[in-house]
Amino acid sequence: MFQMNIFRVVAAAFLVLMSAAFGNTDDSDGESFQRYSLVPVLGYTEETEFQIGAMALFFLKPDFDGGKVPEIGLTAYGSTREQLQLVLEPYFYFFHDQVTLWSLIKYQDWIASYFGRGNDPDIDKFVNYDRKKLQLGTRVESRIGLPQSLKYGVEIHVEHSDIDFEESETIKTPDTHSGWRNGAGYLFGFDTRDNTNWTRHGFLMEWKQLFYSDRLGDYTFDTESLDLRGYTETPLQTSLALGFLWMRSGGDVPFDMLAGPDGICRFRGVESLYFGDNQAVILQAEVRRALFWRFGSHVFLEGGKSGDHFSELMRNNWHKSIGAGALLALNLKENLYARADFSWVDFDHLGLSFYVRQAF
C-alpha cells in the first residue's frame, strides 16, 4: 500500500506479480476438495522499495455437506527498507455453522507515515515512525437461540506496541502510547449475506463496541462502529456492493487507533489513518465481475472524511477515490479471491493495495 503525488513525481514504476499454485486435491470421497492455496507477491513502491512476500491458505473439510470451509491463513512479507509483517489468521466454524471463531496473531516491524490529526492532511508533510507491534485477537460470533438473520458476539484485543518517531520540524508528533492496549467488547448484527467471501445478494447491519482499560493494559479508551452493507446482482453477470461505515473513538486514544480509513478495505489506496480523528464516516460502491479461469475484476468509488465531533464531521469536506482492481481466485468453490486495487485519491495521487477477500 502506498501513495504518491503525481504532480511531484515525474515517473514511478510498479511491478506486481501475482501467481498461484494449487495442489493436494483430495477426491477420496468422490468429490474434489482443495486443500491449500499459495500466492507469492512481488512489488515495488516508493514507500517500501522492493517488497516480497508469500501468502498461504490451508482449507479443512467442513463438518457437513454444504457447510462453511474452515481455513488457516499465513502471510509473511518484508521489504528492502527492513519492514516485516507476519500474520496467522484461522477461521473455524462449530455447531452446524452456528458459531464462527476468528483469531489473529500478528507481528509487525513496519515504517509508516503520520500526516497529523484531522480531515485536511498535506500529503507532502509527514513524519515517519517505526512501530513494533505484537497483536492477538479473537472474535466469536453466534446465531444460537436467534433467527438465522441475527447474530451476536464478543471480541478480545490484546496488543503491545513500541513506537518511535523521527525528528520533525513540520509535523507535531503525538504521544506514542507505547505499551499495552488491551480490551474487550461485543457486537450485534443483522446478516442475510449469501456468502461472506463474495456476496452477491443480502444485507449486513453490525454494531460493535470495544472497551480498553488501564486495569487490563496501559490506556483507557473505547471505540464504536456501525457497519451497513447491501448487495444485489446486476446485469451482465455483475454484482453491486454498497457500504456505509461510521466510526467513533473516545478517551485516551492512541493516534494509530483513531477513527479513519484502514487504506486496504475501507477507503483504499492511502496509508492507514491518512485522515483520522475522533469520528469518521466512509461510503463505498463497487461493481464486481468474474471473468475467465480464476480471474475477475471490479471498479469502485469511495468517499470518506473525519472530524473531532459529529457536527464538525458533517461540515468537513469529503475525500474521494475512484479505482479498479484485479481478482485472482484462491479457492473457486468458496469464492475466495486475492485482489490488487489501483485507486486515484482526491484526483491528486495514486494508490495501490493488496488483500485477500473483498474490501467489504
Salt bridges, closest charged atoms under 4 A:
ASP26 OD2 - ARG35 NH2 2.97
ASP26 OD2 - LYS61 NZ 3.69
ASP29 OD2 - LYS61 NZ 3.25
GLU31 OE2 - LYS333 NZ 2.80
GLU71 OE2 - ARG357 NH2 2.23
ASP124 OD1 - ARG8 NE 3.11
ASP130 OD2 - LYS132 NZ 3.47
GLU141 OE2 - ARG139 NE 3.26
GLU141 OE1 - LYS151 NZ 3.33
GLU155 OE1 - ARG139 NH1 3.70
GLU155 OE1 - LYS208 NZ 3.33
GLU159 OE1 - HIS157 NE2 2.89
GLU159 OE2 - ARG181 NH1 2.79
ASP175 OD1 - HIS177 ND1 3.90
ASP191 OD2 - ARG143 NH2 3.55
ASP191 OD2 - LYS151 NZ 3.62
ASP191 OD2 - ARG193 NH2 2.87
ASP194 OD2 - HIS201 NE2 3.87
GLU206 OE1 - LYS151 NZ 3.09
ASP222 OD2 - ARG248 NH1 3.16
GLU224 OE1 - ARG248 NH1 2.74
ASP227 OD2 - ARG229 NH2 2.77
ASP227 OD1 - ARG266 NH2 2.92
ASP252 OD1 - HIS177 NE2 2.74
ASP256 OD2 - ARG131 NH1 2.93
ASP256 OD1 - ARG181 NH2 3.05
ASP277 OD1 - ARG117 NE 3.03
GLU286 OE1 - ARG268 NH1 2.74
GLU286 OE2 - ARG288 NE 2.58
GLU302 OE2 - ARG268 NH2 2.85
ASP308 OD2 - HIS309 ND1 3.21
ASP341 OD2 - ARG268 NH1 3.37
ASP341 OD1 - HIS298 NE2 2.50
ASP341 OD2 - ARG339 NH1 2.05
ASP346 OD2 - HIS319 ND1 2.84
ASP348 OD2 - HIS349 ND1 3.16
